């Protein structure tokens, strides 16, 4: 019998579905208190020793993430790990990916992340920061604004998030250029160009968005030369990884007007230190890496796990397998 470790909240939400596997899988629940319990007997287990793990958001963010990670790394034979994240550049996830026989990712975070991008793009074209400053100062001052319609977008790293953003931008009349390693056609993009044409493409875009993973090749891809190639006054959005951006280069570039504004959901050091100049720069908006954090994302993550669990037990190939 297989042993599957998952958070108790997941089991509570999906109890009826998971009961169908009870004759073949022992479900071990990771409780909000950081304990491991057998789902059927309620017995507290010292060593869960799972073959299968669902690393849902609750398992990591409930205050006992280290306990959860330790149990995974001490498992004898970890056949399969289902992640709630799209990437593996987090050190804990990277270690698990090296241990697991099969490591699968979750690409169902793209919907809330795309909404987050559109929110900030609209805030920029409608001059939200200036309107809020005028309100705080008690000034009734009309401002000339822009539209998403007719705007030119460059999405660097055109994967699932890019496709979701592209759909929304095109629906609003914007033009989407996606950059990938190879220029293969993709959904919801007017043009796909190879990543080798990055600097040529930067100068044509009103809005530049990073949505690629962090690798040795992509670290500091947004550097002095990157920002110098951007259009004057353009918007820069990073929803990928903090280490994609040379933050000193970004600060200098903002002061020169290229880009005109930056929106960051990710930074190099998280949480961002209190003394970081990024906090107080007038041309930066920061959110605490929470763009995918919705209840709907949690539910979609459950469904990804269950779909793959059904495939796993049927001996079929899993969805979204990570390959280094």
N, C-alpha and C positions, 0 to 999 in steps of 0.2 A: 504493500500500500504506500502511495506517495504521501509526503508530508508538505503541506502548503501553508506558508506563513503569510498572513495579511493582517491589516489593522482591523480591530473589532468593529469600527464604524462601517467599514466596507461589508463585512459579514452581515451586520444588521440591515444594511440597505438592500443587500442582494441575497438574503437568506434563502428565499424560496428557490431561486435559480441554483444556488450552490448546493442545496440539499440533494439535487440530482446526482451529484458526484460523491456523496457521502459513503457509498460502498467501495469507492476506489481511492478516495483521498481523505487523509486526516487533516482537518483544518485546525491550524494553530493560530490563535488570536493574540495580536499584540495590543494590549489594552492602553487606554489613555494614561494609566498609572505607570506604564512601562513594564508590565508583567506579561508573561507568555502563558496562555491558558488553552487547554483542549476545548474545542468548540462544543463537543458533545457532553463530556463529563464535567467540565468546569475546573478540572484539575490544573493547578499551577505547575508549569514545567520549568525546570532549571535550564535545560539545554534543548531548544526547539529543533535543532538539526534539520532544517527544511531542505527538500529537493527543489521546491518551487517557492518563489517569493514574488509578491506584488508590492512594489515600493510606492504606495500611494502617497499623496501629499500629506495626509494626516500622520503617517508613520515618521516622516522627517520633521514636521513642524510642531509636533505636540510637546516638545521639551525633552524627549527621550530618543532623539535621533541617533545618538552615539550607541545606545543600547541596541537599537535595531540594527545598526551597521555591524556591530560586534557579533551579533548572532548570525548574520549572513556570512561574515568572513570566517567564522569558526565552523560553519557547516561543512560536513565531510564532502558530500557530492551535491553541488548546486547545479542541477540540470538546466534550470531556466529562471531568469529574472526578468520580470515585466516592470519597466520603469514608467513613472508618471511624467517623465521629462522627455524632451525631444533630443537632447544631446548627452554627451558623457564627459564633458570637460570639467565638471565638478570632481574634485579629487576622490570623494567617497564613491561616486558612481563609476569613475574610471577604474578604481580598484575592484569593484564588483564586476565590471565588464570583463576584466582580465581573468576573474575566477569562474564566472558562469559558463556552462557549456553553450547556452544560447542566451543572448541578451536582446530584448526587444524594447523599442522606444515607443513613445506616444506622440502622435502628430495631431491630436485633437485639441490642442491649445491654440490653434491658429485663429479660430473665430474671435475670442475675446482679445487676442493680441492685435488682430486687424482692426477691431473697433477702437482699441487704444490708439493706434496709429492715426486713424481718421479723426478721432477726437482732437488730437494735438495738431494735426494738419489744419483742421478747421479753425482751431483756436488761433493758429498763426496767421492764416489768410484773413481772418476777421479781426486781427489785431487785439486779441484777448488781453495780453499783458498790459498794453497801453490803456485799454478801456478800464481795466481793473485799477490801474494806477490813477486814472482820472477820477474814478468813483471814490477812491480812498482820499483824494485831495478835494473832493466836492466840486469838480470841474465838469461842466456840461460842454463837451467838445466833440463835435462830429469828426470822424476819421475816414479817409478814403481807404477802401478795403479791396481785396482780391477775391477770386473764385477758384474753386477746385476745377471747374469746367475750363478746359484749355490749358491747365497746368501740365508741366512735363515732370514725370517721376522717374527716378532711377532707383531700382531695387537691387542692391548688391548682395547676391546670395538668394537666387530665386527658387526657393523651395516651397513647402506647404504654407508658410506664413506669407511669403510673397504672392502666392496664388490667391490667397484670401484677401490680401490688401488690393491686389490688382483688380479683383472683381468689383470691389467697392469703388475704387478710383475710376474705373471705366464706366460704371453705372452713373457716376457724377460728371462724366464728360472729360475726365483727365486722360492723358496719354502715358502709357506704361512701357518703360524699357527695363527688361530684366537682364542681369548679368549672372552667367553661370560659367563653370569651367569650360564647357563646350556649348556652342550656340545651337542647341536643339530646340525645336518649337515647344512651347509650354502654354498652359491655359492662362487666360486673362492677361496676356501681355501683347502689346502691339508689336514689339520687337524683342528678340532675345539676342544678346551679343556675348561674345566670349569675355571672360574676366580679364584677358590680356588687353582689352580695349577700355579698361576702367578709366584712365585719365582723360582719354578723348571724350568719353561719355559724360564725365562729371561736369564739364563746362556747358552742357546743353540742358541740365536739369534744374528745375525750380525747387524740387524736393528730393533729397538723397536719403535713402534708408538703408541701414546695414541690418541684415538678418541672416548672417552666416555663422557657423560654429567657430570656436577658437581652436586653431591649430598652429604649429610653428610657422606655417606659411602665411596664415592670416593675421598673426599678432602684429599690432601696430600698422595695419593696412591703412588706417586713417591717420596719416602722418603729415608732416609739413607739405610735402609735394601733393598729397591728396587734397588738402584744403586749399592750396594755392590754385589747383585746377578747377575748383568749384566756381560757379557763377556768383557774382557779387550779390549779397543779400539773400542767398538761398537758405532753405531750411535743412538742417542736418538732424536725422533721427537715428538713434542706435537702440534697436530692440534685440540685438544679437547677443554679444558677449562684451564685457567691459574691456578685456584685453585687446580687442580689435582697434582701440583708439589710444593714440598717444595723447594723454590729457594735457600735457604742457603745450603740445602743438595746437590742440583745440582751443585752449585759452588764448594763445597768441593770435590764432586765426580769427576768433570772434572779435578781438579788439581791432583787427584790420578790416572787418566787414565780410570776410569770406570764410565761413558762412555768416549769414546775418543773425541766425538764431540756432540753438541746439536743444533737442529734447532727448533725455537719456533715461532709459528704464534700467540700464545696467552700467556699472562703473568698475574700475579695476579692483578696488578694494571694497568689499561689502561686508558689513554696513559701511557706508561712507563715513570716514572720520569727521568729527564735529568741526575740526579746523580746516577742512578742505576748502580751497577757493571756489570749487564748483558750486557749493551751497549758495553762495551769495552773489554769484555773477549775474548781472541784470539780463543777460542774453541766454540764460540756461534755465530750463525746467527739468527737474529731477523727480522721478517716482522710484520707490524702493523695490524694484524688480518684482512688481506685482501685477504686470499687465495681463497675465493669464489667470489671475486669481478670482475665479467666480465659482459659484456652486454648480453651474452647468458644466464647467471644466471638470470638476470632481466626478460628476455623473458620467460624462463621456469617457473619462479615464477608467471607470468601472467597466463600461461596456467594452472597451478595448481589451482589458484583462480577460473578461468572460469569453469574448470571441476567440482569443488566443488559447484560453484554457480548453475550450471545446476542441480546437484544432490539435492541441497538444495531446489530449487524451485519445483522440482519434488517429494519432500518428501522422497528422498532416503538417505541412510546412506552416510555420507561424508568420504572422504579418509583422512588418517593420523590424526585421532582424538587423541588428547593428553589426557591421563588419568594419574592423579598424582600417 
